[in-house]
């Protein structure tokens, strides 16, 4: 029986079922240490299917086991290019470096950083998943003699087991991350919990926010495609970031329109105030954008926001083989109509009385207005900083 058999057997039937990446990596590294490997630090990375994050991973030391993430922007920097992690991922081969060699330290900043922390030896190996992707993994030693041939054999002989134990977790996290990216946090949680049948729904009280870009049709006919898409990206970023920061979920991008829902702890006041703060922050972003555009001689843009509060229903609608997770209810329709009133009343943010009664300061009565589809007029309030 090989010395590494116990390690491999633990990782696949028992470690895999832990469902916790920290415990898996901790158990794996402690198992290597028990075999006599002079391990000072290990880093096991996993690819992320996420437009903002390229990878997540675990860093283990004898003192702690912690999780980290890597933004996609790192892939365009020297932290990635020429690094040992780029090598093992692209070449699918192990890489060994003695950190006591001054020439090695000059090859990439990561080697000098590790050596400064006391590392004497470095080993990077690829971990392969069933979908063909390669994960970067590295091990360092602080021992004077570094890793022996036997130590390296132990690491390479056990590398398939941590890959098998971590792959299901990596797949689940990428799946959940993609759902949140395309559907929003709330709908992603609903779907992740198995609420996926057509007609399945849940009713909540929430603030509904509609944002709409003004003059889009005219811009689409006169601006170049590149300029139009760049502007749209900036506009969505200006609005979406504050929504997410305030705990809201963006449910739909409808051309140049944005539909978001705020259900903060089932609390009407918290939900309404979060929606209004998000709208105010978005307009602050717009002011900064337009100031910069003016300095560059570019055309400014404008958008408006309407907010209502009420009972709405989250649910799955569509055909048997094509579903959409959306929100419906009178508050959705009213928020959309209130947003349309902004142009008529020359206001940036309009809210209904059901929202205004939960917001203090900066609100101004904007009169009663007929809303298509409603028998009675509604009272609107302008939010002005």
Number of C-alpha atoms within 10 A of each C-alpha: 5 8 10 16 11 12 24 22 13 18 25 17 13 13 24 22 14 14 14 13 23 19 15 22 25 19 17 23 25 18 18 18 15 11 15 13 21 21 23 20 21 23 20 24 25 27 21 23 18 19 11 13 16 17 20 18 23 21 20 23 16 13 7 10 18 14 14 11 15 17 14 15 11 13 13 9 10 11 15 16 14 13 15 26 22 16 19 21 20 14 12 17 12 19 16 16 16 21 23 18 12 12 10 14 19 11 13 17 15 15 24 18 12 19 22 12 10 17 24 23 27 23 19 24 25 27 27 19 18 9 7 7 14 21 24 25 24 21 24 27 24 20 15 12 12 20 24 12 8 12 18 14 13 19 18 15 16 19 18 17 20 25 23 20 25 26 21 15 18 22 16 12 18 19 17 18 21 17 19 18 16 14 20 20 19 20 23 21 15 16 16 14 9 9 18 17 13 17 14 13 17 13 13 12 19 29 32 32 32 27 28 23 18 15 12 17 10 9 15 13 10 9 13 11 12 9 12 16 13 11 15 17 11 15 21 17 14 21 25 22 16 21 25 17 13 21 20 27 23 26 19 18 13 10 10 16 17 20 22 24 28 28 22 20 10 12 13 20 19 19 25 28 20 24 32 25 16 24 29 20 19 24 22 15 18 20 15 12 16 17 13 13 14 12 8 9 9 11 9 14 18 15 22 24 30 31 33 30 30 17 15 20 18 19 22 22 18 11 9 8 6 9 15 13 22 16 23 13 14 16 23 25 17 26 25 24 19 27 25 19 22 21 13 8 12 11 18 21 25 32 33 23 17 19 24 27 12 14 19 8 9 11 18 14 15 16 12 13 13 13 17 11 10 11 8 11 12 15 17 26 23 22 22 13 9
